[in-house]
Amino acid sequence: MSDVVVPTEQQRTAELEDRIRQAPETFRVMTGDRPTGPLHLGHYFGTLHNRVRLQDAGVDVFVIIADYQVLTDRDVADRLTEHMEGLLLDYLAAGIDPARATVFNHSAVPALNQLLLPFLSLISVAELNRNPTVKDEIAHSRQSSVSGLMFTYPVHQAADILFCKGNLVPVGQDQLPHLEVTRTVARRFNERYGAVFPEPDALLSAAPLLLGTDGTKMSKSRGNSVALRADADETARLIKGARTDAERHITYDPENRPGVASLVLLAALCLDRDPHAVAEEIGGGGAAVLKRTVTEAVNARMAPIRARRAEYAQDPGYVRSVLRAGNERANEIASATLAEVREAMGGVV
């Protein structure tokens, strides 16, 4: 029996964080969002904050606005331009710096999408069928039938990551099967045609799960979130209506009191404090004091972000120039990668 110990994803992430601190320039991160609605507090603490952290550490960060993938679980791309502009404003307000990060959109980079064709030849239908993340997304799809785009979404995501030879992908535990498809595509391409692509590593997110105001997962589509663009009054109204429970004494108990715990956690994140300490301080104040604490904490933390967002919104020409420059860089890289793929495959792509 082998004595080789296989590191867990958590151990691997810890090792990667050490390497990032030592040599950030050796990493290229790929991440992004679908433009289906306004980003909210869950996005900020779950992904945006981490992207800015990696960017500031010196990692080359690519952020894709995945406009094509809007159609994976819906029939039309509703209000697409508006949502894309909103994403850009949220990115800039949160601290994404166009001088150190590349923001681009799917539909502007034809060479990236052309990689989908050879990549599909490297994955079997059975492998796509077994992907648990795809199964879950199909189960929650808005469409009456499963589209080909939904089914092949993990392979399209592989093209997103590999077109720029991304070697680091921040993901949650539930997204690991998607990344494994990317690793499989890269490995099989290299074995069949020659070494072109890295096998990207997962950087597991330590982001906490924030529930929406109705006690379920915070989501753009469920109307249960506090958008980054929300003003102080709207934030107060939304948090006031958040679900708690009948017990007056406030504790931080995610398992038994998820709604209360999520509010406590949100306040703690905004205040950079331990959630147990926040709950203890509120104590017998009940839901009213809890919601007031959360509202004040969120509004204080978001105030500079909202101010920057409003400032950028006054200069739409600059915002459009950010995306234009990002699309230009992404196109240059994607075209170079596609040329490598064509040469490796003997010119068949």
Disulfide bonds with the S-S distance in Angstrom:
none
